[in-house]
């Protein structure tokens, strides 16, 4: 078993509200819930989720769901034990993390 350790610098602070709301909106079709979510997000400013909030881990996982899917696909591809592919994946994840932070104007 291999473990990939990825450090997403200031992750909770950099979540874009518009992207998160679109992702939640794909599954939640309730205007009251969406309005409440917007109010919760507004407490953290223009970006990020309130740290220490009960809903923050859930929102963060929703935001990173696509990354989880990508890692699962990579695991399927690399079952042959190809270390080069794993190292490339870790590099790509590091670059993705850096790109997301710099895209949000934090880096």
C-alpha positions as CSV (number, residue, x, y, z in Angstrom):
1,X,0.0,0.0,0.0
2,X,1.3,3.4,-0.9
3,X,0.3,6.7,0.7
4,X,0.2,10.0,-1.0
5,X,0.7,12.9,1.4
6,X,-0.5,16.2,-0.1
7,X,-0.3,19.5,1.8
8,X,-2.8,22.0,0.5
9,X,-1.5,25.3,1.9
10,X,-4.2,27.4,3.4
11,X,-6.8,25.1,1.9
12,X,-9.8,26.1,4.1
13,X,-9.0,29.8,3.4
14,X,-8.8,29.5,-0.4
15,X,-12.1,27.7,-1.3
16,X,-13.9,29.7,-3.9
17,X,-17.6,30.2,-3.0
18,X,-18.8,30.3,-6.5
19,X,-17.3,26.9,-7.4
20,X,-18.4,25.3,-4.1
21,X,-22.0,26.6,-4.6
22,X,-22.1,25.2,-8.1
23,X,-20.9,21.8,-6.9
24,X,-23.5,21.7,-4.0
25,X,-26.2,23.0,-6.4
26,X,-25.7,20.0,-8.6
27,X,-27.1,17.8,-5.8
28,X,-29.2,20.1,-3.7
29,X,-32.4,21.5,-5.2
30,X,-33.6,23.4,-2.2
31,X,-33.5,27.2,-2.3
32,X,-33.6,27.5,1.5
33,X,-30.7,25.2,2.0
34,X,-28.7,27.0,-0.7
35,X,-29.5,30.4,0.9
36,X,-28.4,29.1,4.3
37,X,-25.2,27.9,2.8
38,X,-24.5,31.3,1.2
39,X,-25.0,32.9,4.6
40,X,-22.6,30.5,6.2
41,X,-20.0,31.1,3.6
42,X,-20.4,34.9,3.9
43,X,-19.2,34.8,7.4
44,X,-15.7,33.8,6.1
45,X,-15.5,36.7,3.6
46,X,-15.3,36.3,-0.1
47,X,-13.4,33.0,-0.1
48,X,-12.9,30.1,2.3
49,X,-15.1,28.2,4.7
50,X,-15.4,29.0,8.4
51,X,-12.7,27.1,10.2
52,X,-14.0,25.1,13.1
53,X,-17.5,25.2,11.8
54,X,-19.5,21.9,11.8
55,X,-20.1,22.0,8.1
56,X,-16.6,23.0,7.0
57,X,-15.2,19.4,6.6
58,X,-18.2,18.4,4.6
59,X,-17.9,21.5,2.3
60,X,-14.1,20.9,1.9
61,X,-14.7,17.2,0.9
62,X,-17.3,18.3,-1.6
63,X,-14.8,20.7,-3.1
64,X,-12.0,18.1,-3.3
65,X,-14.3,15.3,-4.6
66,X,-12.8,15.6,-8.1
67,X,-9.3,15.2,-6.8
68,X,-10.4,12.0,-4.9
69,X,-11.8,10.6,-8.2
70,X,-8.5,11.5,-10.0
71,X,-6.5,9.7,-7.3
72,X,-8.8,6.6,-7.6
73,X,-8.3,6.5,-11.3
74,X,-4.5,6.8,-10.9
75,X,-4.6,4.0,-8.4
76,X,-6.3,1.7,-11.0
77,X,-3.7,2.7,-13.6
78,X,-0.8,2.1,-11.4
79,X,-1.7,-1.3,-10.0
80,X,1.4,-2.5,-11.9
81,X,3.6,-0.8,-9.4
82,X,5.0,1.8,-11.7
83,X,6.8,4.2,-9.4
84,X,7.3,6.7,-12.2
85,X,3.5,7.2,-12.5
86,X,3.1,7.6,-8.8
87,X,5.9,10.2,-8.6
88,X,4.3,12.1,-11.6
89,X,0.9,12.0,-9.9
90,X,2.4,13.5,-6.7
91,X,4.1,16.2,-8.7
92,X,0.9,17.0,-10.6
93,X,-1.0,17.2,-7.3
94,X,1.6,19.6,-5.9
95,X,1.4,21.7,-9.0
96,X,-2.4,21.7,-8.9
97,X,-2.4,22.8,-5.3
98,X,0.0,25.6,-6.2
99,X,-2.1,26.6,-9.2
100,X,-5.3,26.8,-7.1
101,X,-3.7,29.0,-4.5
102,X,-2.1,31.3,-7.1
103,X,-5.3,31.4,-9.1
104,X,-7.1,32.7,-6.0
105,X,-4.5,35.5,-5.7
106,X,-2.8,34.1,-2.6
107,X,0.5,33.2,-4.0
